[in-house]
Amino acid sequence: MVDPDAPGNKFPQTWRHWLVTNITGEDIVKGNVKGTVLTEFHRPTPPNGEHRYMVFLFPLTSNTQQITGYSGERNHFNINQFVSENQLCSPEASYMFKTS
């Protein structure tokens, strides 16, 4: 889950709120988000104004692919770079909500 509006709408940067990898399709069908937690969940707490929050579901390119680490900071998260470096496919699903 990312907030592309942090720290504010005037000078946006992408803040990573939650990153889980290696979730199986079986777990998704059951509603269990079990996998490798690379970034613990941080609930939305926009410091100013309205912020968009986005959740993406990227399928792995093979059944043997595993993403086991990410060392970047929460702020300035580049989701396109993460997708490219891990050779992920286009998003299978996404969800966006706003809060202030």
C-alpha positions as CSV (number, residue, x, y, z in Angstrom):
1,M,0.0,0.0,0.0
2,V,1.4,3.4,-1.0
3,D,0.5,7.0,-0.5
4,P,1.7,9.0,-3.6
5,D,0.8,12.3,-1.9
6,A,3.1,12.2,1.1
7,P,4.2,14.5,2.6
8,G,1.6,16.7,0.9
9,N,-0.1,17.6,-2.3
10,K,2.4,20.4,-3.2
11,F,5.6,18.3,-3.2
12,P,4.5,14.7,-3.4
13,Q,6.6,11.7,-2.7
14,T,5.5,8.1,-2.5
15,W,5.3,6.7,1.0
16,R,5.3,2.9,1.4
17,H,2.7,1.8,4.1
18,W,2.8,-1.9,3.5
19,L,4.6,-4.4,1.4
20,V,3.9,-8.1,1.3
21,T,5.3,-10.5,-1.2
22,N,5.0,-14.2,-2.1
23,I,1.2,-14.4,-1.4
24,T,-0.2,-17.6,-3.0
25,G,-3.4,-17.5,-5.2
26,E,-4.9,-20.0,-2.8
27,D,-4.4,-17.7,0.2
28,I,-5.9,-14.8,-1.8
29,V,-9.0,-16.8,-2.6
30,K,-9.4,-17.6,1.1
31,G,-8.9,-13.9,2.1
32,N,-5.6,-14.6,3.9
33,V,-2.9,-12.1,3.1
34,K,-0.1,-14.4,4.2
35,G,3.3,-14.0,2.6
36,T,6.7,-12.4,3.2
37,V,6.2,-9.1,5.0
38,L,8.9,-6.7,3.7
39,T,7.3,-3.6,5.3
40,E,5.0,-3.8,8.3
41,F,1.5,-2.2,7.9
42,H,1.4,1.5,8.9
43,R,-2.1,2.8,8.9
44,P,-3.0,5.9,6.9
45,T,-2.3,9.1,9.0
46,P,-2.2,12.0,6.5
47,P,-0.5,14.9,8.1
48,N,-2.2,17.5,5.9
49,G,-5.0,17.6,3.4
50,E,-6.5,14.7,1.4
51,H,-4.3,11.7,0.5
52,R,-4.8,8.9,-2.0
53,Y,-3.9,5.4,-0.8
54,M,-3.3,2.7,-3.4
55,V,-3.1,-1.1,-3.0
56,F,-1.7,-3.2,-5.9
57,L,-1.6,-6.9,-6.5
58,F,1.2,-8.0,-8.8
59,P,1.4,-11.6,-10.0
60,L,4.8,-13.2,-10.0
61,T,6.2,-14.2,-13.3
62,S,6.7,-17.9,-12.3
63,N,5.7,-20.3,-9.6
64,T,9.3,-20.5,-8.3
65,Q,9.9,-16.7,-8.1
66,Q,10.4,-15.4,-4.6
67,I,10.9,-11.8,-3.4
68,T,12.6,-12.0,0.0
69,G,13.9,-8.6,0.7
70,Y,13.7,-4.8,0.1
71,S,16.0,-2.5,1.9
72,G,14.7,0.9,0.8
73,E,13.2,3.5,3.2
74,R,9.4,4.0,3.4
75,N,9.6,7.4,1.9
76,H,10.5,8.0,-1.7
77,F,9.4,4.5,-2.6
78,N,9.6,3.9,-6.4
79,I,7.0,1.3,-7.2
80,N,8.0,1.2,-10.9
81,Q,11.6,0.4,-9.9
82,F,10.5,-2.3,-7.5
83,V,8.3,-3.9,-10.2
84,S,11.2,-3.7,-12.7
85,E,13.9,-5.0,-10.4
86,N,11.7,-8.0,-9.4
87,Q,10.5,-8.7,-12.9
88,L,6.8,-8.5,-11.9
89,C,3.9,-8.5,-14.4
90,S,1.4,-5.7,-14.7
91,P,-1.0,-5.4,-11.7
92,E,-3.6,-8.1,-11.5
93,A,-5.8,-5.9,-9.3
94,S,-5.7,-2.5,-7.6
95,Y,-7.7,-0.5,-5.1
96,M,-7.6,3.2,-4.3
97,F,-9.2,5.2,-1.5
98,K,-8.9,8.8,-0.2
99,T,-8.7,10.0,3.4
100,S,-7.8,13.2,5.2
